[in-house]
Amino acid sequence: MSVTLKDLIHEFAPDRAAEQAQAEGPAAPDPGYDGATALLVRDFLDAVEALSAVLEEESACIAAGMLDRLEAFAHRKAAMAEQLEGAVLRARDEGIRLPDDLRAMTLQRIDRLERAVSTNASGLVALRKAVLTINRNLLVALEKAASDGTYARDGQARRPVELSASGLNASL
């Protein structure tokens, strides 16, 4: 079972028992988080926003047929995923709990990220299918070109060489 970002954000919900105990005591103007928490949340949200923007940019490039930048996008996405993972691990290590307002804001940003991931994945899958179709068509053309027009006793076409996808250069 995989863990989603939303699951992680829910994991950082404040402990309700501690909140009730504080509510019974004297009321203090405490926002529920300190400066370190705010910085960590800001870093996490910045990483989510940046990753969403990169995914949206890559999706636009795929839709426009500008495929020469896919490798650069892959590197950028990997670096941002590491940044997100680091922020989550720091939050776990420090035992950070997000108050409701920060958690709601974080969930909104993650919703945008999920939409960007879905759109990006659809574009990449379509691109992969196109490449596989082209590869298959090239193999059929190569087989026809390599066939000498004769057939073996079993009815299979004979060809002087064996063709496979391993010899094709199908890079974009």
Rosetta blueprint (number, residue, H / E / L):
1 M L
2 S L
3 V L
4 T L
5 L H
6 K H
7 D H
8 L H
9 I H
10 H H
11 E H
12 F L
13 A L
14 P L
15 D L
16 R H
17 A H
18 A H
19 E H
20 Q H
21 A H
22 Q H
23 A H
24 E H
25 G L
26 P L
27 A L
28 A L
29 P L
30 D L
31 P L
32 G L
33 Y L
34 D L
35 G H
36 A H
37 T H
38 A H
39 L H
40 L H
41 V H
42 R H
43 D H
44 F H
45 L H
46 D H
47 A H
48 V H
49 E H
50 A H
51 L H
52 S H
53 A H
54 V H
55 L H
56 E H
57 E H
58 E H
59 S H
60 A H
61 C H
62 I H
63 A H
64 A H
65 G L
66 M L
67 L H
68 D H
69 R H
70 L H
71 E H
72 A H
73 F H
74 A H
75 H H
76 R H
77 K H
78 A H
79 A H
80 M H
81 A H
82 E H
83 Q H
84 L H
85 E H
86 G H
87 A H
88 V H
89 L H
90 R H
91 A H
92 R H
93 D H
94 E H
95 G L
96 I L
97 R L
98 L L
99 P L
100 D H
101 D H
102 L H
103 R H
104 A H
105 M H
106 T H
107 L H
108 Q H
109 R H
110 I H
111 D H
112 R H
113 L H
114 E H
115 R H
116 A H
117 V H
118 S H
119 T H
120 N H
121 A H
122 S H
123 G H
124 L H
125 V H
126 A H
127 L H
128 R H
129 K H
130 A H
131 V H
132 L H
133 T H
134 I H
135 N H
136 R H
137 N H
138 L H
139 L H
140 V H
141 A H
142 L H
143 E H
144 K H
145 A H
146 A H
147 S L
148 D L
149 G L
150 T L
151 Y E
152 A L
153 R L
154 D L
155 G L
156 Q L
157 A E
158 R L
159 R L
160 P L
161 V L
162 E L
163 L L
164 S L
165 A H
166 S H
167 G H
168 L L
169 N L
170 A L
171 S L
172 L L
